[in-house]
Structures are given as structure tokens and as C-alpha cells.
Amino acid sequence: MNPLQNSIIMKPQDIILQKPYLAWYVKDPKKLSDASVLEHVLNYGNWGDVKEFIQIKGIKETAQIFTQSIKRPRSNYSPEVEQYFRNYFERYVH
């Protein structure tokens, strides 16, 4: 994250705006839901992207978004990503 971003209130969608390759097929990343941004970050981003999302939303809200998303009938998380972050949030969110 660059120093100027610290003084600006970031939104999860800003991650996609900074790294359009995470959702290359999306015409307007500003319209993505937080859940969709998280899905793209967890599936295609790196650890820095994950930390940035958590910094923006907080770990509890990030875990809540993730948990709600995987409870839906259709989830786009790869099985490995879903299992890893189930374990991660179970361990680090109290």
C-alpha cells in the first residue's frame, strides 16, 4: 500500500481498481459487492491483497463475508482456498 492511501478511506473495490487482473472480465469494478471482491482476492490475489482487504474491512467483517459466501448454494471458491480460509478465520477470529 502506498503512503498516500493511508490518508484516504479505501474500499474493497479499490483493490480491484489497483489490480484489474484480479477481475479482468469485470467492466466496472466499482459495482462489485464486497463479497465478490473478497472472492477474487482470495482466489486470485496474493497474501498482500488478502491483508489489504482485511485492513480495509477488519478481520471479523472479512470472516463474516467469507462465511456467508460459502453458505450459499453456489460458491466460486476453489476447495483448497475455501478450506484454508475456513481454518484461518476459525483460528484468528474470536
C-alpha positions as CSV (number, residue, x, y, z in Angstrom):
1,M,0.0,0.0,0.0
2,N,1.4,3.4,-0.9
3,P,1.7,6.1,1.8
4,L,-1.0,8.3,0.3
5,Q,-3.6,5.6,0.7
6,N,-3.3,5.8,4.5
7,S,-5.0,9.2,4.5
8,I,-7.7,8.1,2.1
9,I,-10.6,5.8,3.1
10,M,-10.2,2.8,1.0
11,K,-13.0,0.5,-0.2
12,P,-12.5,-3.2,-1.1
13,Q,-13.3,-2.3,-4.7
14,D,-10.1,-0.2,-4.8
15,I,-8.1,-3.4,-4.6
16,I,-9.6,-4.4,-8.0
17,L,-9.1,-1.0,-9.4
18,Q,-5.4,-1.1,-8.5
19,K,-5.0,-4.7,-9.7
20,P,-7.5,-5.2,-12.6
21,Y,-6.1,-8.6,-13.5
22,L,-7.8,-10.0,-10.3
23,A,-11.2,-9.5,-12.1
24,W,-10.1,-8.8,-15.7
25,Y,-13.5,-9.5,-17.2
26,V,-15.4,-7.0,-15.0
27,K,-16.3,-3.8,-16.8
28,D,-16.9,-1.7,-13.7
29,P,-15.1,-2.9,-10.6
30,K,-16.8,-0.2,-8.5
31,K,-20.0,-2.1,-8.8
32,L,-18.7,-5.3,-7.3
33,S,-20.0,-6.3,-3.9
34,D,-17.6,-6.7,-1.0
35,A,-18.2,-10.5,-1.2
36,S,-17.3,-10.6,-4.9
37,V,-14.1,-8.6,-4.3
38,L,-13.2,-10.9,-1.4
39,E,-13.8,-13.9,-3.6
40,H,-11.5,-12.5,-6.3
41,V,-8.8,-11.6,-3.8
42,L,-8.8,-15.0,-2.0
43,N,-8.9,-17.0,-5.3
44,Y,-6.5,-15.0,-7.4
45,G,-4.7,-12.5,-5.2
46,N,-1.6,-12.8,-3.2
47,W,-1.1,-12.6,0.6
48,G,-0.6,-8.8,0.4
49,D,-4.0,-8.4,-1.3
50,V,-5.6,-10.5,1.5
51,K,-4.0,-8.4,4.2
52,E,-5.2,-5.2,2.4
53,F,-8.8,-6.5,2.3
54,I,-8.6,-7.4,6.0
55,Q,-7.1,-3.9,6.7
56,I,-10.0,-2.2,4.9
57,K,-12.9,-4.3,6.4
58,G,-11.4,-5.7,9.5
59,I,-10.8,-9.4,10.2
60,K,-14.2,-10.0,11.8
61,E,-16.2,-8.5,9.0
62,T,-14.0,-10.2,6.4
63,A,-14.6,-13.6,8.1
64,Q,-18.3,-12.8,8.2
65,I,-18.4,-12.0,4.5
66,F,-16.5,-15.2,3.8
67,T,-18.7,-17.4,6.0
68,Q,-21.9,-16.0,4.4
69,S,-20.5,-16.6,1.0
70,I,-19.6,-20.2,1.5
71,K,-23.0,-21.0,3.0
72,R,-24.7,-20.1,-0.3
73,P,-25.7,-23.0,-2.6
74,R,-23.1,-21.9,-5.2
75,S,-19.6,-20.8,-4.2
76,N,-16.8,-19.9,-6.5
77,Y,-14.0,-20.6,-4.1
78,S,-11.7,-23.4,-5.1
79,P,-11.9,-26.2,-2.5
80,E,-8.3,-25.6,-1.3
81,V,-8.9,-21.8,-0.9
82,E,-12.2,-22.5,1.0
83,Q,-10.6,-25.0,3.4
84,Y,-7.6,-22.8,4.0
85,F,-9.6,-19.7,4.9
86,R,-12.1,-21.7,6.9
87,N,-9.2,-22.7,9.1
88,Y,-7.6,-19.3,9.0
89,F,-10.7,-17.4,10.2
90,E,-11.5,-20.1,12.7
91,R,-8.1,-19.6,14.3
92,Y,-7.7,-15.8,14.1
93,V,-11.3,-14.5,14.7
94,H,-12.5,-14.7,18.2
